[in-house]
Amino acid sequence: MEYIINLTWDNDACVWIAQSDDIPGLILESGSFDALLERVRYAAPELIELNNDTAKSPILTFVSKRQERIAL
């Protein structure tokens, strides 16, 4: 089963936020994109199991979005 993980940059807090509609309870943040990916890789399997999902070989798909205002 595929689980979509949305990674969004919060410009006000200067952190990346991970959340997923597919994995209830998954809400994490980190100042580093790579560190956030590692946190999700660690937390997602535990949350999937706690939510009684019996998926075999789950696939995590990361979708990221970051917007920045630039000066012209």
KEKE-3310 file (N, C-alpha, C; in steps of 0.2 Angstrom, whole numbers, plus 5000, padded with zeros to 4 digits):
npx = (5004:5002:5007:5005:5015:5015:5026:5029:5035:5037:5037:5036:5040:5051:5053:5052:5037:5029:5015:5001:4987:4984:4991:4985:4989:5002:5012:5025:5040:5054:5069:5078:5077:5081:5083:5070:5064:5071:5065:5052:5053:5056:5045:5033:5031:5028:5017:5008:5007:5001:4989:4982:4984:4987:4995:5006:5023:5024:5023:5031:5027:5034:5030:5034:5033:5038:5038:5045:5046:5053:5065:5064)
npy = (4994:5011:5026:5043:5056:5072:5086:5101:5118:5129:5145:5155:5149:5143:5129:5112:5103:5088:5079:5067:5062:5049:5042:5042:5053:5056:5069:5079:5089:5098:5107:5104:5097:5084:5078:5078:5068:5057:5056:5053:5041:5033:5035:5032:5018:5013:5020:5016:5003:5004:5010:4999:4995:4983:4982:4975:4977:4992:5008:5023:5039:5054:5070:5086:5104:5120:5137:5153:5170:5182:5196:5208)
npz = (5000:4997:5005:5006:5010:5015:5013:5019:5019:5032:5032:5042:5054:5050:5048:5041:5039:5041:5036:5035:5027:5026:5036:5051:5064:5061:5062:5060:5063:5057:5056:5046:5030:5026:5039:5043:5034:5039:5051:5048:5042:5052:5061:5054:5051:5064:5067:5057:5061:5074:5070:5066:5053:5041:5030:5018:5015:5015:5005:5006:4999:4996:4995:4992:4995:4993:4995:4991:4993:4982:4979:4967)
capx = (5000:5006:5006:5007:5017:5016:5031:5028:5040:5033:5042:5036:5043:5058:5054:5048:5032:5027:5009:4998:4980:4984:4993:4983:4994:5008:5013:5032:5043:5061:5073:5081:5073:5084:5082:5063:5063:5073:5060:5046:5055:5056:5039:5028:5030:5025:5010:5004:5005:4996:4982:4980:4984:4990:4998:5012:5028:5021:5028:5030:5029:5035:5028:5036:5032:5041:5037:5048:5045:5060:5065:5066)
capy = (5000:5018:5031:5049:5060:5079:5090:5108:5122:5134:5151:5159:5145:5141:5122:5108:5100:5082:5076:5063:5060:5041:5039:5046:5054:5058:5076:5080:5095:5098:5113:5101:5092:5077:5075:5076:5062:5051:5055:5050:5034:5030:5035:5030:5011:5012:5023:5012:4997:5007:5011:4992:4994:4977:4983:4972:4981:4999:5012:5030:5043:5060:5076:5092:5110:5126:5144:5159:5177:5185:5203:5210)
capz = (5000:4996:5009:5004:5015:5012:5017:5018:5022:5036:5032:5048:5059:5047:5048:5037:5042:5038:5038:5030:5028:5025:5042:5056:5070:5058:5061:5063:5060:5058:5052:5040:5026:5027:5046:5043:5030:5043:5057:5045:5040:5059:5065:5050:5052:5071:5067:5053:5065:5079:5067:5064:5046:5040:5023:5017:5012:5013:5001:5007:4994:4999:4991:4995:4993:4997:4991:4994:4990:4980:4978:4960)
cpx = (5004:5003:5009:5009:5019:5021:5031:5033:5036:5038:5042:5040:5050:5059:5050:5043:5030:5020:5006:4991:4979:4987:4991:4988:5001:5009:5020:5034:5050:5064:5076:5077:5075:5083:5074:5061:5065:5068:5054:5047:5055:5049:5033:5026:5026:5018:5005:5002:5000:4989:4979:4979:4989:4994:5005:5017:5025:5026:5026:5032:5029:5034:5030:5034:5035:5041:5041:5047:5052:5059:5067:5070)
cpy = (5006:5023:5038:5054:5067:5083:5097:5113:5128:5140:5155:5155:5143:5133:5119:5104:5094:5080:5072:5061:5052:5038:5044:5047:5056:5066:5077:5086:5095:5104:5110:5096:5085:5074:5074:5070:5056:5050:5052:5043:5030:5029:5032:5022:5010:5015:5019:5006:4999:5008:5005:4991:4988:4977:4979:4976:4988:5003:5019:5034:5050:5066:5082:5098:5116:5132:5149:5165:5180:5192:5204:5216)
cpz = (5000:5001:5007:5010:5012:5017:5014:5022:5025:5036:5038:5053:5057:5049:5043:5041:5038:5041:5033:5032:5028:5032:5048:5062:5067:5057:5064:5060:5061:5054:5046:5036:5026:5034:5046:5040:5035:5049:5054:5044:5047:5062:5061:5051:5059:5071:5063:5057:5070:5076:5064:5056:5044:5033:5023:5013:5010:5009:5004:5001:4997:4994:4994:4991:4997:4992:4995:4990:4988:4979:4971:4960)
residu = (MET:GLU:TYR:ILE:ILE:ASN:LEU:THR:TRP:ASP:ASN:ASP:ALA:CYS:VAL:TRP:ILE:ALA:GLN:SER:ASP:ASP:ILE:PRO:GLY:LEU:ILE:LEU:GLU:SER:GLY:SER:PHE:ASP:ALA:LEU:LEU:GLU:ARG:VAL:ARG:TYR:ALA:ALA:PRO:GLU:LEU:ILE:GLU:LEU:ASN:ASN:ASP:THR:ALA:LYS:SER:PRO:ILE:LEU:THR:PHE:VAL:SER:LYS:ARG:GLN:GLU:ARG:ILE:ALA:LEU)
# end
